[in-house]
Amino acid sequence: MNITYEGDLKFLAENSAGQIIPIEPGPVFGGSGLTPNPIDYLLASLGSCAGIKVLLDLQESGVRPDSLKVTITGTRKETPPTVFERLHLTFIITGTLDDRIVADAIHETMTLMCPVAVMIGRAAEVTWEYRIS
């Protein structure tokens, strides 16, 4: 990953495949609010990694949900460094699904298979729940 400063507090991250990710600080730090900030990308990485791994695990079990949504809430320290103290993920899954298979897939994802969740879990309390509808 290469990160290049583009001026006006804007950066471009380029991965090894040449894909570009725009980044800037949040408005409170002078960003425009039009581009995600690093914390946005951190949470997006957590939710998408967990979602991908859950779907892959369910597919390996022969289960294909109709939809999956991951929401993340959390609390951060009020003083610098304003790291996350707690993060909570809610997996909302639709389809005809076996509760035990879903629970096992999410548990394995959050504790073993999603490297982002495991890394963040070493620095903050990470909890989760799921709803099947």
C-alpha positions in Angstrom: 0.0 0.0 0.0 1.4 3.4 -1.0 -0.1 6.6 0.5 0.5 9.8 -1.3 -0.3 13.3 0.0 -2.3 15.2 -2.6 -2.6 18.6 -0.8 -5.4 20.2 1.2 -5.2 17.3 3.8 -6.2 14.8 1.1 -4.4 11.5 0.5 -4.6 8.7 -2.0 -3.9 5.2 -1.0 -3.0 2.8 -3.8 -2.9 -1.0 -3.3 -0.7 -3.4 -5.2 -3.4 -3.9 -7.8 -3.5 -0.2 -8.6 -6.8 0.5 -6.9 -7.1 4.0 -5.5 -8.7 4.8 -2.1 -9.2 8.5 -1.3 -8.8 9.5 2.3 -9.0 12.8 4.2 -9.6 13.8 7.8 -13.1 14.4 9.2 -14.5 17.9 9.1 -13.5 18.6 12.7 -9.9 18.3 11.5 -10.3 20.3 8.3 -11.6 17.7 5.9 -14.4 18.4 3.5 -16.6 15.6 4.8 -17.0 14.3 1.2 -14.3 11.6 1.5 -14.1 8.9 4.2 -11.6 9.4 6.9 -9.2 6.7 8.3 -11.6 5.7 11.1 -14.4 5.3 8.5 -12.1 2.9 6.6 -11.2 1.1 9.8 -14.9 0.4 10.6 -15.6 -0.4 7.0 -12.7 -2.9 7.0 -14.0 -4.6 10.1 -17.6 -4.9 8.9 -16.8 -6.0 5.4 -14.1 -8.5 6.5 -16.6 -10.0 9.0 -19.4 -10.0 6.4 -17.3 -11.7 3.8 -16.0 -14.3 6.1 -19.5 -15.1 7.5 -20.9 -15.5 4.0 -18.0 -17.7 2.9 -18.4 -19.9 6.0 -22.2 -20.1 5.5 -21.7 -21.0 1.8 -19.3 -23.8 2.8 -22.1 -25.2 5.0 -24.4 -25.1 2.0 -26.3 -22.0 3.2 -27.0 -19.0 1.1 -28.6 -16.1 2.9 -30.9 -13.7 1.0 -29.1 -10.7 2.5 -26.6 -9.7 5.1 -26.1 -6.3 6.7 -23.5 -5.5 9.4 -24.0 -2.5 11.6 -21.2 -1.3 14.0 -21.6 0.9 17.1 -18.8 1.8 19.5 -17.4 4.1 22.1 -14.0 5.8 22.0 -11.9 7.4 24.6 -12.5 11.1 25.0 -8.9 12.0 25.4 -6.0 11.3 22.9 -5.4 8.8 21.7 -9.2 8.5 21.1 -9.0 4.8 20.4 -12.1 2.6 20.4 -12.8 1.1 23.8 -15.7 -1.0 22.7 -17.2 -2.0 19.3 -20.4 -4.0 18.8 -21.4 -5.6 15.5 -24.9 -6.6 14.7 -25.3 -9.1 11.8 -28.8 -8.9 10.2 -29.3 -11.9 8.0 -32.4 -12.8 6.0 -33.3 -16.2 4.6 -34.2 -19.7 5.7 -31.3 -20.3 8.0 -30.4 -22.6 10.9 -29.7 -20.6 14.0 -26.8 -22.8 15.1 -25.0 -22.7 11.8 -25.3 -18.9 11.7 -24.1 -18.6 15.4 -21.1 -20.8 14.7 -20.1 -19.0 11.5 -20.2 -15.6 13.2 -18.3 -16.8 16.3 -15.6 -18.4 14.1 -15.4 -15.3 12.0 -15.0 -12.9 14.9 -12.6 -15.0 16.9 -10.5 -16.7 14.2 -11.2 -16.1 10.5 -11.5 -12.3 10.2 -8.0 -10.8 10.8 -9.4 -7.3 11.2 -11.8 -8.4 13.9 -9.0 -10.4 15.7 -6.6 -7.5 15.5 -9.1 -4.9 16.8 -10.2 -7.4 19.4 -6.8 -7.3 20.9 -7.0 -3.5 21.4 -10.7 -3.1 22.3 -13.7 -5.0 23.6 -15.5 -6.4 20.5 -18.9 -8.0 20.9 -21.5 -9.1 18.4 -25.0 -10.3 18.0 -27.1 -11.5 15.1 -30.7 -11.5 14.0 -32.3 -13.8 11.4 -35.4 -12.6 9.6 
